Amino acid sequence: MKQIQIAEFGAPDVLQCVEVEIPEPQAHQVVIKVNAMGINPIDYKTRRGLGFVAEKAKSRLPWVPGYDVAGVVYAKGAAVTGWEEGQRVCGMVNFPLPAGGYSEYVVAMPEMLAAIPDSVSDTDAAALPLAGLTAWQGLYETGNLCSGQRVAILAAAGGVGHIAAQLARHSGAQVWGTASVSHHDFLEEMGIKPVDYHDEKSLEKLKDMDFVFDAVGGETGIQALDFLATGGTLVTLPTITAEQIMQAAKERGKHARGYTVHPDAKQLQTLLEYIADKQLQINIQKRFPLEEAAQAHALLEKGHTRGKIILAV
Ligand SMILES: NC(=O)c1ccc[n+]([C@@H]2O[C@H](COP(=O)([O-])OP(=O)(O)OC[C@H]3O[C@@H](n4cnc5c(N)ncnc54)[C@H](OP(=O)(O)O)[C@@H]3O)[C@@H](O)[C@H]2O)c1
């Protein structure tokens, strides 16, 4: 089977396609035959040698990136119950290590998986897990989003942002989203009030927010503390700058929190049902063949994706 590995950290061309044996499941594992994989910024940050996963992976190279997979159960260990061979499944698997999703077949723990509803495509199911769980957990676990709140989503057109924006709308919040003007039609279609982050005047619309969902981080996250109403909360995603933003919040008497996504099959199943019920739409910007993982990374790394980028077998 084909698999994408990195033997060293670096630019996209360190992603190499190799042939390896199809894995065998242990008693408590399943093997998924993967049809589509989602890619996420953590994949390219780790490939570059940045962040907490790279720190752990550096002594375990070669490393196979990827957490988001959709496909069918190909084989299962003797102790696995609840899943049958041939059943359509998706999940955020093997997070943070060993990862391994950029493979035609991947070993996974069955409790990380959710069943893909008939009406949901493999592509959407592969795009959903990490970004969808991040959106859910940021809004409802780390944050405490309530109906009627004023919410700003920073990077609302991105992989996590476009899901968070739709969830916040469904929860009855008033939602503003930052993006370049080229994405504003996309935000409006989702019922989001667009704000051009390149334009100071446009940013003035972000006042007295009860909740800021910061999918950008760094200086942008620090500046966004000024958008908060008294008692409001900023939840920041990029883990590399979370401490810095929480410290800045403390100095200004504001409230900011960071978090790291975790697998949760129940939340994932709920999100899949939202897609099936057309309450949530996943935008796929582009699909690449697995062998073109380097091109897919190069596009995602530009930082201007609308929705998600997918690898397909
Ligand atoms: N803590 C966690 O567990 C966790 C989980 C998932 C993701 N993350 C992190 O969250 C961040 C977002 O992830 P993602 O998958 O949504 O990334 P993404 O899909 O690559 O985000 C792309 C979007 O970012 C927008 N953008 C870039 N700079 C911006 C700015 N200054 N202001 C507003 N929008 C801006 C772009 O819009 P334009 O084209 O208009 O520039 C584009 O639509 C990443 O840093 C990722 O590592 C953290």
The ligand as an ORCA input file, in Angstrom:
! r2SCAN-3c Opt
* xyz 0 1
  N      -5.740     24.045     19.533
  C      -6.045     23.067     18.711
  O      -6.269     21.923     19.118
  C      -6.173     23.360     17.234
  C      -6.943     22.511     16.423
  C      -7.104     22.827     15.072
  C      -6.470     23.940     14.538
  N      -5.679     24.696     15.352
  C      -4.991     25.887     14.790
  O      -5.982     26.830     14.413
  C      -5.538     27.584     13.286
  C      -6.606     27.569     12.199
  O      -6.734     26.259     11.675
  P      -7.529     26.027     10.308
  O      -7.497     24.572     10.008
  O      -8.840     26.724     10.345
  O      -6.544     26.810      9.294
  P      -6.760     27.216      7.763
  O      -7.905     26.470      7.176
  O      -5.434     27.082      7.100
  O      -7.125     28.776      7.843
  C      -7.143     29.468      6.642
  C      -7.948     30.742      6.809
  O      -7.247     31.665      7.644
  C      -7.645     32.959      7.233
  N      -6.710     33.960      7.748
  C      -5.363     33.974      7.631
  N      -4.865     35.045      8.300
  C      -5.932     35.695      8.845
  C      -6.079     36.869      9.648
  N      -5.017     37.594     10.046
  N      -7.321     37.229     10.034
  C      -8.408     36.518      9.643
  N      -8.331     35.404      8.877
  C      -7.108     35.013      8.491
  C      -7.672     32.863      5.738
  O      -8.545     33.832      5.225
  P      -8.027     34.833      4.066
  O      -7.861     33.972      2.831
  O      -9.101     35.828      3.986
  O      -6.683     35.378      4.533
  C      -8.173     31.434      5.487
  O      -9.544     31.378      5.159
  C      -4.198     26.958     12.876
  O      -3.143     27.719     13.439
  C      -4.235     25.588     13.513
  O      -2.962     25.042     13.757
  C      -5.523     24.446     16.677
*
